[in-house]
């Protein structure tokens, strides 16, 4: 992939997508896709479809960077960072290539994700979606590029993420609840019981593998030990959780899909909305707390009990 001297200077800070990319199993782009992205045809698509949306007139230079990801086996054909120059202005966008009728793409087409972005500022802005004129099975989604985000979250950012999640979940719960969007209400990918049961089983299987630092980061050991102790009566636990009040849930709300800017207070942006569904209240809170790093909490002067109390209070604020 050709890069000019002028384009290299654009790579000055990491985006949310680049921070997330450390866990990507797809670390190299498809060669045919790379050739197409760098072709005059795709440059013309950017000029005609994206530039008017972001308020630019000319495309004087453009550079593409493949972002490692874990989603290409789930209907995502590629994830790219686009850096362009229009006159004296430098701009950036994220390109997400869908290869099928992906749930997140359908959510965008329905306008639901745009509504979430406007009402809660809880997701990166979608600029436009464009069918690939040379491949009827591909759709290009151009999205806001989220700059200057935390890689290693301070404890306070967990509190902000819980507060954002609670405000979002709370809009669809209680006597003044907003109507659940039809596309979410009518689409069920997993039954609640199956989803919770699979989660309980998979986390319990990790109990003997705590020498792995990544697993320790994702699943507090105390949590796993307590979980394993109740799995003796797992059906009762699953039924109890499944019968809790439900609300609209992101479904995959954790550090690798939730990005916090370094603003004060931080802005929280959730990506990868393909698993949005109706789930028990506080499911997203529970998902986020899987990533609690207990030694880091204690290093910042918090006890685990106090930390969890604050997270729960922020969620139900």
Secondary structure, DSSP 8 states (H G I E B T S, - for coil): ----HHHHTT--S-BHHHHHGGG-SB-S--HHHHHHHTSHHHHHHIIIIIHHHHT-----EEEEEE--BS-GGGTEEEEEEEEEEETTEEEEEEEEEE-S--HHHHHHHHTHHHHHHHHH--S--EEEEEE-TT-TT-EEEEEE--BSB-SS--HHHHHHHHHHHHHHHHTTSSTT-----HHHHT--SS-HHHHHHHHHHHHHGGGG-TT-HHHHHHS-HHHHHHHHHHGGGHHHHHHHHHTS-EEEE-S--STTTEEEBSSSS--EEE---TT-EEEETTHHHHHHHTT--HHHHHHTT--HHHHHHHHHHHHT-
